[in-house]
Amino acid sequence: MTNLKKAVITILMIIVWWQTAFFTMITSSWRGKLVAIIVGLGINITLAVYYSCLEKKPGSFKNWLKM
C-alpha cells in the first residue's frame, strides 16, 4: 500500500509542477505569476512532507528533521 501511495504522490507532484509552469507562463501580471509559484510550491512542499512520513512516522518535528 505504501508503494501505491508513493506512486500517486509522485504523479501528483509532477502534475502540480506542470500546472505551476503553465499558469506562470499564461499569466500576464507579475502578481499572478508570483501567486502561481507560491501556491505550486506550497502544494508540493505539503506533498513532499507527507511523502517523507509514509514509512517512518516521526514523533516530533525535531525527529522529522533527523530522518
Buried (B, 14 or more C-beta within 10 A) or exposed (E): EEEEEEEEBEEBBEEBBEBBEEBBEEBEEEEEBEBBBEBBEEBBEEBEEEBEEEEEEEEEEEEBEEE
